[in-house]
């Protein structure tokens, strides 16, 4: 069996993890009712809260987190793989992780992944973000075997670092993931093209569940959750705001077909980079 029905859930998470867990559960049940056996939620499913003091007051460790416990119960109840795109987790060392979880149909956590690349940027509209001031980055890529295929992990800003996706594809990933809370400004400019590029250049499916809309803490996220095939075709796309459940059937034979047509994973070669010095005479060096 190479075909499987998958879902990407778009949310507009607020500041209350308990309420967000209830919203997640309702949407996951909807996806399962439509036949999805792999379901992905967005980055920061549990809470979007710009007030870091307020956020820390409700953060919990993995064992006590309401999103994680709800996900385990849902996956077991519904018999699905449930991928929490990420949620904020209090670490034992007092730091915070932006952490993804993959829960199996028996309710066990198969894999977790801590976001590697921190969103430290200054945008044209005055938005400034310093994710590294609150979160501890991960340092290990992860690929999980789901039985029907292998899944590679990433979160949001990771999408701008193609080496992560290439490493996962070389490790056998057939489905890449980018759960996200993209800003409206960067999403309008880059979201779709980056997702389609990561799928095309690795010959994989790509599933990206996103936050979308104006949140309780005042931020705006871009939405447009997407499911993309290995040839770069968009199989499903959500709107820009509000909740939505995307469903698509993916056939992993398409991964093998795409990689046979354009075997760039096999054709890649090691190379060096030379910096050619300026000769100072106004002419380019030969």
Backbone as CSV, one residue per row, in Angstrom:
resi,resn,N_x,N_y,N_z,CA_x,CA_y,CA_z,C_x,C_y,C_z
1,UNK,0.849,-1.198,0.000,0.000,0.000,0.000,0.875,1.236,0.000
2,UNK,0.730,2.079,-1.013,1.551,3.289,-1.087,0.723,4.557,-0.962
3,UNK,-0.605,4.448,-1.045,-1.464,5.631,-0.966,-2.005,5.774,0.449
4,UNK,-2.047,7.014,0.916,-2.539,7.286,2.258,-3.222,8.651,2.259
5,UNK,-4.246,8.803,3.073,-4.941,10.076,3.174,-4.342,10.863,4.334
6,UNK,-3.947,12.109,4.055,-3.283,12.947,5.058,-4.081,14.232,5.247
7,UNK,-3.834,14.903,6.385,-4.539,16.148,6.680,-3.582,17.175,7.252
8,UNK,-3.800,18.421,6.883,-3.107,19.567,7.470,-4.163,20.454,8.101
9,UNK,-4.027,20.728,9.387,-5.019,21.504,10.127,-4.536,22.931,10.310
10,UNK,-5.314,23.873,9.848,-5.009,25.294,10.061,-5.766,25.779,11.298
11,UNK,-5.041,26.515,12.151,-5.631,27.028,13.387,-5.342,28.522,13.526
12,UNK,-5.966,29.115,14.529,-5.648,30.490,14.933,-5.531,30.468,16.455
13,UNK,-4.448,29.867,16.931,-4.290,29.612,18.358,-4.235,30.906,19.156
14,UNK,-4.822,30.841,20.354,-4.814,31.988,21.249,-3.833,31.809,22.386
15,UNK,-4.106,32.441,23.524,-3.162,32.453,24.635,-3.469,31.383,25.688
16,UNK,-4.579,30.661,25.546,-4.987,29.677,26.535,-4.750,28.260,26.002
17,UNK,-3.751,27.534,26.533,-3.472,26.182,26.025,-4.646,25.224,26.141
18,UNK,-5.444,25.349,27.192,-6.581,24.430,27.368,-7.617,24.644,26.267
19,UNK,-7.918,25.888,25.968,-8.868,26.187,24.893,-8.301,25.758,23.538
20,UNK,-6.996,25.978,23.339,-6.380,25.558,22.079,-6.398,24.043,21.931
21,UNK,-6.215,23.325,23.034,-6.272,21.861,22.982,-7.665,21.384,22.582
22,UNK,-8.688,22.062,23.082,-10.057,21.702,22.712,-10.317,21.973,21.232
23,UNK,-9.823,23.110,20.729,-9.971,23.426,19.301,-9.247,22.395,18.454
24,UNK,-8.024,22.048,18.868,-7.248,21.038,18.148,-8.001,19.715,18.089
25,UNK,-8.552,19.285,19.212,-9.254,18.007,19.265,-10.447,17.987,18.309
26,UNK,-11.190,19.070,18.279,-12.342,19.155,17.379,-11.908,19.044,15.916
27,UNK,-10.835,19.724,15.552,-10.375,19.711,14.165,-9.734,18.377,13.796
28,UNK,-9.019,17.762,14.718,-8.422,16.450,14.465,-9.511,15.412,14.252
29,UNK,-10.567,15.467,15.038,-11.672,14.526,14.843,-12.332,14.724,13.473
30,UNK,-12.416,15.959,13.047,-12.962,16.245,11.714,-12.090,15.606,10.640
31,UNK,-10.768,15.780,10.773,-9.844,15.202,9.784,-9.956,13.682,9.764
32,UNK,-10.021,13.069,10.941,-10.129,11.614,11.002,-11.451,11.130,10.412
33,UNK,-12.509,11.902,10.618,-13.811,11.531,10.056,-13.793,11.542,8.536
34,UNK,-12.885,12.332,7.959,-12.739,12.364,6.498,-11.714,11.343,6.004
35,UNK,-11.251,10.470,6.891,-10.407,9.359,6.470,-8.908,9.564,6.593
36,UNK,-8.469,10.696,7.143,-7.029,10.939,7.264,-6.427,10.027,8.324
37,UNK,-5.301,9.421,8.012,-4.605,8.570,8.974,-3.303,9.201,9.456
38,UNK,-2.867,10.278,8.808,-1.787,11.132,9.300,-2.346,12.554,9.351
39,UNK,-2.254,13.186,10.523,-2.846,14.512,10.718,-1.795,15.418,11.345
40,UNK,-1.602,16.588,10.748,-0.593,17.533,11.229,-1.243,18.836,11.695
41,UNK,-0.793,19.354,12.833,-1.252,20.647,13.335,-0.132,21.681,13.150
42,UNK,-0.401,22.979,13.363,0.603,24.010,13.070,1.679,24.151,14.163
43,UNK,2.653,24.967,13.844,3.609,25.420,14.850,2.851,26.145,15.969
44,UNK,3.328,25.976,17.189,2.746,26.636,18.367,1.241,26.380,18.474
45,UNK,0.876,25.109,18.277,-0.515,24.706,18.445,-1.043,25.115,19.820
46,UNK,-0.224,24.980,20.848,-0.687,25.173,22.208,-0.878,26.598,22.649
47,UNK,-0.116,27.532,22.046,-0.223,28.918,22.514,0.597,29.849,21.634
48,UNK,-0.011,30.968,21.244,0.721,32.091,20.667,0.539,33.259,21.632
49,UNK,1.635,33.627,22.287,1.594,34.626,23.344,2.884,35.457,23.296
50,UNK,2.757,36.733,22.916,3.941,37.594,22.820,4.442,38.039,24.189
51,UNK,3.575,38.051,25.197,3.975,38.412,26.552,4.689,37.205,27.171
52,UNK,6.013,37.275,27.200,6.773,36.091,27.607,6.617,35.765,29.089
53,UNK,6.396,36.769,29.902,6.149,36.497,31.313,4.848,35.730,31.486
54,UNK,3.817,36.167,30.785,2.527,35.475,30.847,2.644,34.060,30.277
55,UNK,3.428,33.912,29.216,3.611,32.597,28.606,4.281,31.628,29.574
56,UNK,5.310,32.090,30.250,6.039,31.220,31.181,5.158,30.750,32.335
57,UNK,4.178,31.533,32.691,3.299,31.161,33.805,2.444,29.937,33.486
58,UNK,2.178,29.702,32.206,1.325,28.565,31.843,2.105,27.440,31.160
59,UNK,3.409,27.639,30.909,4.206,26.584,30.282,4.371,25.403,31.219
60,UNK,4.394,24.213,30.642,4.592,22.993,31.413,5.640,22.120,30.728
61,UNK,6.176,21.187,31.470,7.063,20.195,30.887,6.272,19.209,30.043
62,UNK,6.976,18.408,29.273,6.316,17.473,28.355,5.331,16.555,29.062
63,UNK,5.687,16.092,30.252,4.836,15.135,30.960,3.517,15.746,31.417
64,UNK,3.484,17.066,31.573,2.288,17.732,32.095,1.610,18.650,31.079
65,UNK,2.075,18.661,29.845,1.549,19.586,28.844,0.204,19.100,28.310
66,UNK,-0.777,20.003,28.257,-2.125,19.624,27.863,-2.212,19.260,26.379
67,UNK,-1.413,19.901,25.542,-1.432,19.558,24.114,-0.885,18.147,23.899
68,UNK,0.209,17.826,24.571,0.815,16.499,24.420,-0.134,15.420,24.936
69,UNK,-0.713,15.618,26.100,-1.619,14.597,26.647,-2.877,14.444,25.793
70,UNK,-3.397,15.564,25.301,-4.572,15.504,24.429,-4.243,14.780,23.132
71,UNK,-3.073,15.048,22.584,-2.651,14.391,21.336,-2.537,12.885,21.516
72,UNK,-1.989,12.461,22.632,-1.851,11.022,22.873,-3.211,10.350,22.973
73,UNK,-4.129,10.992,23.672,-5.479,10.427,23.796,-6.196,10.379,22.449
74,UNK,-6.053,11.462,21.665,-6.725,11.527,20.364,-6.177,10.483,19.401
75,UNK,-4.856,10.361,19.328,-4.247,9.410,18.393,-4.707,7.990,18.688
76,UNK,-4.773,7.659,19.973,-5.207,6.310,20.359,-6.695,6.111,20.093
77,UNK,-7.483,7.123,20.430,-8.931,7.038,20.210,-9.278,6.867,18.730
78,UNK,-8.586,7.626,17.879,-8.925,7.681,16.459,-8.106,6.721,15.603
79,UNK,-7.035,6.158,16.163,-6.193,5.240,15.409,-5.415,5.925,14.297
80,UNK,-4.852,7.110,14.601,-4.143,7.888,13.588,-2.743,8.258,14.085
81,UNK,-1.892,8.618,13.136,-0.652,9.300,13.476,-0.981,10.786,13.606
82,UNK,-0.711,11.345,14.773,-0.989,12.755,15.012,0.326,13.487,15.229
83,UNK,0.606,14.423,14.335,1.844,15.203,14.355,1.522,16.598,14.888
84,UNK,1.902,16.861,16.138,1.769,18.202,16.687,2.910,19.022,16.097
85,UNK,2.556,19.970,15.214,3.591,20.713,14.474,4.620,21.323,15.387
86,UNK,4.172,21.895,16.490,5.028,22.237,17.630,4.177,22.835,18.717
87,UNK,4.735,22.840,19.904,4.165,23.571,21.028,5.318,23.940,21.941
88,UNK,5.139,24.963,22.747,6.201,25.422,23.641,6.256,24.510,24.859
89,UNK,7.447,23.998,25.147,7.643,23.061,26.244,8.701,23.603,27.199
90,UNK,8.395,23.593,28.493,9.372,23.997,29.501,10.385,22.861,29.689
91,UNK,11.651,23.191,29.487,12.718,22.205,29.658,13.134,22.113,31.134
92,UNK,13.800,21.016,31.463,14.250,20.812,32.838,15.292,21.839,33.268
93,UNK,16.013,22.412,32.277,17.067,23.379,32.610,16.544,24.811,32.707
94,UNK,15.207,24.985,32.660,14.628,26.312,32.771,14.445,27.021,31.448
95,UNK,14.928,26.453,30.364,14.775,27.043,29.039,13.495,26.520,28.387
96,UNK,13.176,27.021,27.186,11.962,26.631,26.471,12.348,25.982,25.147
97,UNK,11.636,24.940,24.769,11.825,24.301,23.468,10.601,24.552,22.596
98,UNK,10.837,24.827,21.327,9.780,24.863,20.316,9.772,23.461,19.718
99,UNK,8.910,22.597,20.236,9.058,21.143,20.032,7.872,20.527,19.299
100,UNK,8.174,19.719,18.307,7.183,18.925,17.578,7.090,17.536,18.192
101,UNK,5.911,16.932,18.047,5.688,15.568,18.539,4.957,14.761,17.472
102,UNK,5.387,13.525,17.277,4.644,12.586,16.445,4.141,11.471,17.346
103,UNK,2.808,11.325,17.395,2.178,10.323,18.245,1.588,9.233,17.360
104,UNK,1.832,7.984,17.726,1.383,6.847,16.927,-0.055,6.469,17.262
105,UNK,-0.664,5.589,16.465,-2.055,5.190,16.726,-2.263,4.466,18.056
106,UNK,-1.189,4.036,18.715,-1.354,3.424,20.032,-1.169,4.429,21.163
107,UNK,-1.002,5.727,20.809,-0.902,6.775,21.806,0.503,7.042,22.313
108,UNK,1.495,6.375,21.749,2.874,6.574,22.184,3.555,7.652,21.344
109,UNK,4.455,8.391,21.956,5.239,9.380,21.208,6.338,8.663,20.443
110,UNK,6.251,8.692,19.118,7.232,8.039,18.256,8.510,8.860,18.178
111,UNK,8.328,10.178,18.114,9.464,11.042,17.838,9.130,12.454,18.286
112,UNK,10.154,13.192,18.714,10.011,14.628,18.928,11.137,15.329,18.188
113,UNK,10.935,16.617,17.922,11.927,17.403,17.176,11.902,18.827,17.696
114,UNK,13.060,19.345,18.068,13.184,20.735,18.501,13.646,21.601,17.339
115,UNK,12.915,22.673,17.078,13.229,23.591,15.984,14.689,24.005,16.035
116,UNK,15.370,23.876,14.912,16.812,24.123,14.864,17.136,25.592,14.612
117,UNK,16.446,26.206,13.669,16.786,27.570,13.248,15.859,28.585,13.906
118,UNK,16.454,29.518,14.615,15.694,30.515,15.363,15.352,31.723,14.496
119,UNK,14.121,32.182,14.602,13.609,33.297,13.796,14.046,34.616,14.428
120,UNK,15.241,35.058,14.090,15.809,36.321,14.584,15.902,37.278,13.397
121,UNK,14.893,38.125,13.214,14.800,38.939,11.999,14.269,40.333,12.310
122,UNK,14.534,41.261,11.390,13.980,42.613,11.428,13.345,42.876,10.072
123,UNK,12.029,43.056,10.039,11.303,43.175,8.785,11.029,44.632,8.432
124,UNK,10.642,44.860,7.164,10.454,46.218,6.652,9.349,46.985,7.362
125,UNK,8.334,46.282,7.844,7.199,46.978,8.472,7.421,47.276,9.953
126,UNK,8.648,47.068,10.417,8.959,47.347,11.815,8.865,46.138,12.722
127,UNK,8.342,45.011,12.195,8.301,43.799,13.002,9.727,43.339,13.301
128,UNK,9.969,42.990,14.542,11.272,42.472,14.952,11.036,41.258,15.836
129,UNK,11.696,40.169,15.519,11.518,38.924,16.263,12.880,38.393,16.688
130,UNK,12.964,37.917,17.943,14.189,37.328,18.461,13.831,36.027,19.178
131,UNK,13.570,35.003,18.373,13.156,33.727,18.938,14.239,33.148,19.855
132,UNK,15.492,33.439,19.528,16.592,32.871,20.307,16.665,33.426,21.721
133,UNK,15.999,34.545,21.977,16.022,35.109,23.319,15.128,34.339,24.284
134,UNK,14.226,33.526,23.743,13.309,32.768,24.594,13.462,31.262,24.450
135,UNK,13.896,30.805,23.264,13.904,29.375,22.976,15.316,28.838,22.790
136,UNK,15.493,27.601,23.215,16.756,26.897,23.009,16.645,26.086,21.723
137,UNK,17.521,26.336,20.727,17.398,25.605,19.463,17.802,24.144,19.592
138,UNK,17.213,23.332,18.737,17.626,21.940,18.647,18.893,21.817,17.821
139,UNK,19.448,20.629,17.790,20.670,20.402,17.008,20.673,19.069,16.282
140,UNK,19.485,18.458,16.151,19.420,17.168,15.474,18.195,17.089,14.586
141,UNK,18.409,16.763,13.303,17.293,16.499,12.392,16.714,15.128,12.716
142,UNK,15.453,14.945,12.397,14.796,13.669,12.691,14.005,13.185,11.479
143,UNK,14.077,11.869,11.234,13.254,11.199,10.227,12.596,10.009,10.920
144,UNK,11.278,9.932,10.840,10.520,8.872,11.512,9.899,7.933,10.489
145,UNK,9.952,6.637,10.778,9.336,5.622,9.916,7.919,5.362,10.405
146,UNK,6.940,5.705,9.567,5.534,5.540,9.928,4.949,4.221,9.426
147,UNK,5.784,3.395,8.801,5.295,2.144,8.222,4.929,2.309,6.770
148,UNK,4.075,3.282,6.464,3.707,3.528,5.067,4.694,4.456,4.374
149,UNK,5.576,5.097,5.141,6.560,6.006,4.567,7.375,6.669,5.648
150,UNK,8.429,7.360,5.247,9.300,8.044,6.193,9.051,9.553,6.154
151,UNK,9.016,10.144,7.352,8.612,11.531,7.526,9.779,12.340,8.093
152,UNK,10.106,13.463,7.430,11.156,14.354,7.901,10.559,15.573,8.589
153,UNK,11.216,16.044,9.641,10.682,17.117,10.480,11.376,18.452,10.205
154,UNK,10.592,19.517,10.288,11.087,20.888,10.285,9.988,21.738,10.895
155,UNK,10.331,22.976,11.258,9.346,23.902,11.807,9.596,25.295,11.238
156,UNK,8.632,25.843,10.542,8.566,27.246,10.125,9.860,27.771,9.493
157,UNK,10.640,28.564,10.242,11.833,29.222,9.700,12.849,28.225,9.134
158,UNK,12.777,26.978,9.603,13.646,25.930,9.039,13.525,25.843,7.523
159,UNK,12.360,26.248,6.963,12.128,26.094,5.529,13.138,26.865,4.696
160,UNK,13.781,27.880,5.285,14.759,28.690,4.556,16.155,28.074,4.559
161,UNK,16.275,26.859,5.069,17.575,26.201,5.163,17.495,24.861,4.437
162,UNK,17.699,24.884,3.113,17.453,23.684,2.307,18.330,22.503,2.660
163,UNK,19.478,22.763,3.302,20.361,21.662,3.671,19.702,20.714,4.667
164,UNK,18.809,21.235,5.506,18.092,20.374,6.452,17.209,19.376,5.708
165,UNK,16.475,19.852,4.724,15.560,19.000,3.969,16.318,18.010,3.092
166,UNK,17.434,18.454,2.532,18.249,17.545,1.724,18.809,16.420,2.587
167,UNK,19.258,16.746,3.793,19.790,15.712,4.675,18.705,14.693,5.034
168,UNK,17.492,15.171,5.263,16.408,14.258,5.596,16.012,13.402,4.397
169,UNK,15.989,14.005,3.213,15.672,13.238,2.005,16.723,12.159,1.768
170,UNK,17.995,12.490,1.963,19.060,11.508,1.791,18.976,10.403,2.834
171,UNK,18.368,10.726,3.978,18.175,9.716,5.028,16.917,8.885,4.792
172,UNK,16.216,9.149,3.686,15.076,8.323,3.315,13.715,8.965,3.440
173,UNK,13.644,10.245,3.835,12.343,10.901,3.981,11.623,10.986,2.640
174,UNK,10.366,10.580,2.631,9.512,10.666,1.446,8.451,11.754,1.603
175,UNK,8.237,12.163,2.840,7.314,13.247,3.168,8.075,14.234,4.041
176,UNK,8.128,15.488,3.619,8.749,16.537,4.421,7.645,17.390,5.033
177,UNK,7.931,18.015,6.156,6.898,18.754,6.872,7.404,20.125,7.288
178,UNK,6.508,21.123,7.218,6.849,22.480,7.647,5.661,23.108,8.377
179,UNK,5.252,22.573,9.533,4.245,23.276,10.322,4.774,24.656,10.675
180,UNK,3.910,25.683,10.643,4.435,27.045,10.706,3.462,28.028,11.341
181,UNK,4.054,29.164,11.727,3.291,30.362,12.111,3.958,31.525,11.389
182,UNK,3.921,31.498,10.063,4.581,32.493,9.216,3.939,33.863,9.406
183,UNK,4.757,34.903,9.437,4.201,36.251,9.480,3.502,36.557,8.158
184,UNK,2.560,37.485,8.205,1.849,37.829,6.976,2.806,38.387,5.919
185,UNK,3.723,39.264,6.335,4.627,39.894,5.368,5.522,38.873,4.664
186,UNK,6.165,37.998,5.435,7.053,37.012,4.826,6.261,35.946,4.075
187,UNK,5.055,35.640,4.568,4.237,34.641,3.888,3.802,35.083,2.510
188,UNK,3.378,36.339,2.409,2.962,36.860,1.106,4.105,36.808,0.096
189,UNK,5.319,37.022,0.571,6.470,37.065,-0.333,7.026,35.680,-0.668
190,UNK,7.041,34.758,0.311,7.904,33.585,0.145,7.268,32.233,0.458
191,UNK,6.144,32.181,1.145,5.615,30.922,1.665,5.455,29.855,0.587
192,UNK,4.645,30.121,-0.423,4.352,29.082,-1.417,5.589,28.664,-2.194
193,UNK,6.395,29.628,-2.599,7.552,29.282,-3.434,8.573,28.455,-2.664
194,UNK,8.746,28.745,-1.380,9.681,27.960,-0.574,9.185,26.535,-0.384
195,UNK,7.908,26.372,-0.087,7.371,25.026,0.121,7.460,24.194,-1.149
196,UNK,7.084,24.781,-2.265,7.137,24.026,-3.517,8.575,23.700,-3.907
197,UNK,9.492,24.627,-3.640,10.903,24.373,-3.944,11.446,23.213,-3.130
198,UNK,11.128,23.173,-1.811,11.635,22.083,-0.973,11.086,20.738,-1.457
199,UNK,9.834,20.706,-1.909,9.269,19.463,-2.427,9.939,19.058,-3.728
200,UNK,10.093,20.010,-4.642,10.648,19.713,-5.964,12.091,19.253,-5.871
201,UNK,12.906,19.986,-5.129,14.339,19.693,-5.136,14.681,18.386,-4.428
202,UNK,13.742,17.868,-3.626,13.990,16.609,-2.936,13.118,15.463,-3.435
203,UNK,12.198,15.755,-4.361,11.312,14.721,-4.884,10.449,14.104,-3.798
204,UNK,9.862,14.949,-2.949,9.059,14.463,-1.836,7.703,15.160,-1.795
205,UNK,6.769,14.561,-1.079,5.578,15.290,-0.672,5.979,16.262,0.434
206,UNK,5.219,17.337,0.558,5.461,18.294,1.631,4.118,18.709,2.221
207,UNK,4.025,18.638,3.548,2.798,18.988,4.259,3.118,20.111,5.236
208,UNK,2.358,21.199,5.144,2.630,22.388,5.954,1.331,22.919,6.541
209,UNK,1.053,22.562,7.792,-0.088,23.109,8.517,0.324,24.437,9.132
210,UNK,-0.516,25.456,9.007,-0.112,26.804,9.408,-1.111,27.446,10.358
211,UNK,-0.611,28.414,11.110,-1.470,29.338,11.831,-1.956,30.398,10.841
212,UNK,-3.215,30.840,11.001,-3.730,31.818,10.054,-4.734,32.766,10.674
213,UNK,-4.417,34.074,10.614,-5.366,35.067,11.094,-4.745,36.029,12.090
214,UNK,-5.602,36.815,12.735,-5.168,37.744,13.777,-5.396,37.072,15.130
215,UNK,-4.335,36.972,15.920,-4.362,36.207,17.157,-4.640,37.104,18.360
216,UNK,-4.962,36.472,19.465,-5.270,37.208,20.695,-4.140,38.131,21.125
217,UNK,-2.905,37.716,20.847,-1.770,38.538,21.280,-1.451,39.663,20.299
218,UNK,-2.240,39.788,19.229,-2.082,40.889,18.291,-1.320,40.577,17.031
219,UNK,-0.622,39.464,16.989,0.150,39.156,15.781,-0.762,38.657,14.672
220,UNK,-0.265,38.770,13.433,-0.962,38.245,12.265,-0.127,37.156,11.630
221,UNK,-0.759,36.036,11.338,-0.065,34.958,10.636,-0.713,34.724,9.276
222,UNK,0.046,34.129,8.374,-0.305,34.111,6.950,-1.305,33.028,6.568
223,UNK,-1.375,31.941,7.315,-2.273,30.863,6.900,-1.795,30.168,5.642
224,UNK,-2.753,29.848,4.744,-2.453,29.171,3.477,-1.710,27.850,3.692
225,UNK,-2.198,27.068,4.655,-1.677,25.707,4.836,-1.675,24.996,3.483
226,UNK,-0.687,24.118,3.269,-0.530,23.510,1.946,-0.120,22.056,2.021
227,UNK,-0.511,21.307,0.992,-0.012,19.959,0.731,0.476,19.957,-0.707
228,UNK,1.737,19.576,-0.908,2.396,19.678,-2.219,2.940,18.309,-2.618
229,UNK,2.851,17.974,-3.917,3.366,16.682,-4.367,4.820,16.796,-4.834
230,UNK,5.481,15.662,-5.142,6.911,15.701,-5.466,7.270,16.445,-6.756
231,UNK,6.285,16.740,-7.563,6.533,17.498,-8.797,6.249,18.983,-8.589
232,UNK,5.884,19.366,-7.375,5.620,20.759,-7.046,4.178,21.179,-7.217
233,UNK,3.293,20.235,-7.528,1.876,20.560,-7.687,1.226,20.744,-6.316
234,UNK,0.460,21.817,-6.153,-0.259,22.060,-4.909,-1.538,21.223,-4.922
235,UNK,-1.610,20.254,-4.029,-2.777,19.376,-3.955,-3.907,19.993,-3.169
236,UNK,-3.560,20.829,-2.197,-4.586,21.485,-1.375,-3.971,22.715,-0.733
237,UNK,-4.762,23.802,-0.646,-4.311,25.026,0.005,-5.476,25.664,0.744
238,UNK,-5.211,26.100,1.966,-6.226,26.776,2.764,-6.251,28.265,2.455
239,UNK,-7.225,28.951,2.997,-7.276,30.400,2.892,-6.313,31.058,3.865
240,UNK,-6.392,32.389,3.932,-5.424,33.132,4.718,-5.774,33.294,6.181
241,UNK,-7.018,33.057,6.553,-7.411,33.273,7.941,-8.344,32.173,8.421
242,UNK,-8.227,31.873,9.703,-9.190,30.997,10.336,-8.907,29.516,10.203
243,UNK,-9.733,28.748,10.895,-9.576,27.303,10.927,-9.946,26.673,9.583
244,UNK,-9.231,25.593,9.281,-9.535,24.850,8.062,-8.879,23.480,8.167
245,UNK,-9.489,22.488,7.566,-8.926,21.144,7.525,-8.696,20.768,6.071
246,UNK,-7.424,20.603,5.694,-7.074,20.190,4.334,-6.900,18.679,4.298
247,UNK,-7.453,18.049,3.280,-7.343,16.602,3.102,-6.796,16.330,1.700
248,UNK,-5.860,15.405,1.612,-5.369,14.975,0.301,-4.917,13.529,0.388
249,UNK,-5.092,12.794,-0.698,-4.544,11.443,-0.781,-3.198,11.525,-1.471
250,UNK,-2.182,10.977,-0.818,-0.845,10.983,-1.419,-0.413,9.553,-1.704
251,UNK,0.238,9.373,-2.838,0.711,8.055,-3.260,2.233,8.106,-3.309
252,UNK,2.890,7.367,-2.427,4.343,7.448,-2.318,5.057,6.861,-3.524
253,UNK,4.331,6.177,-4.401,4.940,5.778,-5.677,5.353,7.013,-6.482
254,UNK,4.678,8.140,-6.263,5.039,9.375,-6.957,6.417,9.881,-6.538
255,UNK,6.820,9.584,-5.307,8.161,9.956,-4.857,9.202,9.205,-5.678
256,UNK,9.023,7.909,-5.801,9.962,7.103,-6.585,9.965,7.532,-8.046
257,UNK,8.790,7.838,-8.580,8.709,8.253,-9.985,9.433,9.569,-10.208
258,UNK,9.228,10.534,-9.322,9.881,11.838,-9.469,11.387,11.705,-9.372
259,UNK,11.850,10.876,-8.463,13.298,10.708,-8.277,13.934,9.915,-9.403
260,UNK,13.154,9.087,-10.085,13.676,8.390,-11.261,13.811,9.339,-12.442
261,UNK,12.840,10.257,-12.587,12.891,11.211,-13.694,14.054,12.185,-13.520
262,UNK,14.185,12.722,-12.332,15.243,13.697,-12.042,15.968,13.233,-10.781
263,UNK,17.012,12.406,-10.947,17.674,11.801,-9.784,18.728,12.720,-9.154
264,UNK,18.311,13.924,-8.782,19.310,14.874,-8.286,19.890,14.474,-6.936
265,UNK,19.176,13.646,-6.157,19.765,13.163,-4.908,20.987,12.292,-5.194
266,UNK,20.928,11.530,-6.296,22.064,10.681,-6.681,23.129,11.462,-7.450
267,UNK,22.693,12.490,-8.183,23.625,13.213,-9.052,24.451,14.282,-8.333
268,UNK,24.139,14.563,-7.088,24.874,15.605,-6.365,26.345,15.223,-6.223
269,UNK,27.220,16.205,-6.326,28.668,15.987,-6.221,29.248,16.936,-5.184
270,UNK,30.295,16.478,-4.535,31.042,17.349,-3.636,31.798,18.380,-4.462
271,UNK,31.960,19.569,-3.928,32.709,20.601,-4.639,33.288,21.582,-3.638
272,UNK,34.252,22.345,-4.110,34.835,23.388,-3.277,34.406,24.744,-3.825
273,UNK,34.635,25.794,-3.043,34.315,27.153,-3.447,35.590,27.975,-3.455
274,UNK,35.849,28.632,-4.578,37.034,29.492,-4.690,36.589,30.946,-4.744
275,UNK,37.230,31.790,-3.966,37.007,33.233,-4.023,38.048,33.822,-4.948
276,UNK,37.608,34.366,-6.066,38.538,34.908,-7.057,38.852,36.354,-6.690
277,UNK,40.092,36.712,-6.443,40.404,38.083,-6.007,40.221,39.107,-7.125
278,UNK,39.871,40.339,-6.704,39.768,41.461,-7.631,41.184,41.897,-8.009
279,UNK,41.468,41.989,-9.322,42.824,42.365,-9.758,43.070,43.855,-9.657
280,UNK,41.993,44.617,-9.393,42.173,46.050,-9.196,42.266,46.853,-10.470
281,UNK,42.082,46.237,-11.663,42.202,46.964,-12.925,40.847,47.159,-13.604
282,UNK,39.773,46.844,-12.849,38.436,47.051,-13.418,37.960,45.928,-14.289
283,UNK,38.801,44.918,-14.507,38.414,43.784,-15.337,38.238,42.560,-14.462
284,UNK,37.289,41.731,-14.824,37.080,40.504,-14.096,38.225,39.549,-14.374
285,UNK,38.585,38.768,-13.378,39.607,37.740,-13.605,39.053,36.671,-14.528
286,UNK,39.912,36.093,-15.318,39.494,35.070,-16.289,39.060,33.820,-15.567
